[in-house]
Amino acid sequence: KAGVTQTPRYLIKTRGQQVTLSCSPISGHRSVSWYQQTPGQGLQFLFEYFSETQRNKGNFPGRFSGRQFSNSRSEMNVSTLELGDSALYLCASSLYTGNTEAFFGQGTRLTVV
Amino acid sequence: AQTVTQSQPEMSVQEAETVTLSCTYDTSENNYYLFWYKQPPSRQMILVIRQEAYKQQNATENRFSVNFQKAAKSFSLKISDSQLGDTAMYFCAFMRTFQGGSEKLVFGKGMKLTVNP
């Protein structure tokens, strides 16, 4: 069965713009988590969605938001982009919230110029 | 708050040799899981092995095994018979669990492993 699909794979945006990243989890998985990966800060948790509800949120400013649709697909949005938002954004899917087996996508590489 | 420390930023090993990657963590929780993830150049994080904190027996997955020392809060990964395809970044991670749910994965900074032919 298909793995976790993240689109787009690469993205270049200008400071001040906004961006939307998409994540399609493995079929049947209902929990989606997002992580930001940067060389300086490493991997940091953004948020988790399960059954269209945000279950957990990391320590990121309000410019970072997300949502989950009824088919479990998730989007994350970053508004008013800053140079420091340049990162690899990884999505992970699990069968349900609390499941310890998470499957990651290949990420979206966002570059803010 | 939980923290995960990987003190070795980089290691190299010859093909077919054995290598051990170290990880320490800090938590006051009793219920948690520990993980090793591999991130090859393709960028996809791949679960290598996981360990439940309440299980005393060390987890093993083919060539990968862990040495879990709960009292010392140490969780090292041993890779036997290293292969070129093992070349990747390796991340140690912690996840607190509770009835009906779990929290986020907390990752270490990672360690770059290079397997040389």
Contacts between the chains, C-beta under 8 A, distances in Angstrom:
chain1	res1	chain2	res2	distance
A	33	B	104	6.8
A	33	B	105	7.7
A	35	B	105	7.5
A	42	B	107	5.9
A	42	B	108	7.5
A	42	B	109	4.9
A	42	B	110	6.7
A	43	B	91	6.8
A	43	B	105	7.6
A	43	B	107	4.0
A	43	B	110	7.9
A	45	B	104	3.7
A	45	B	105	6.7
A	45	B	106	7.6
A	48	B	104	6.8
A	55	B	101	7.4
A	56	B	103	6.5
A	56	B	104	6.0
A	58	B	104	6.6
A	88	B	43	6.3
A	90	B	43	7.9
A	90	B	45	6.3
A	92	B	45	7.4
A	92	B	105	7.8
A	97	B	101	5.4
A	97	B	102	7.2
A	98	B	97	7.0
A	98	B	98	8.0
A	98	B	100	6.0
A	98	B	101	3.9
A	98	B	102	4.5
A	99	B	102	7.4
A	100	B	33	4.9
A	100	B	35	7.9
A	100	B	50	6.4
A	100	B	95	6.1
A	100	B	97	6.8
A	100	B	102	6.3
A	101	B	47	6.8
A	101	B	50	7.6
A	102	B	47	7.2
A	102	B	105	6.9
A	103	B	47	7.6
A	104	B	37	7.9
A	104	B	44	5.7
A	104	B	45	3.8
A	104	B	46	7.4
A	105	B	44	6.8
A	106	B	42	6.1
A	106	B	43	5.2
A	106	B	44	4.5
A	107	B	43	4.9
A	107	B	44	7.3
A	109	B	43	7.8
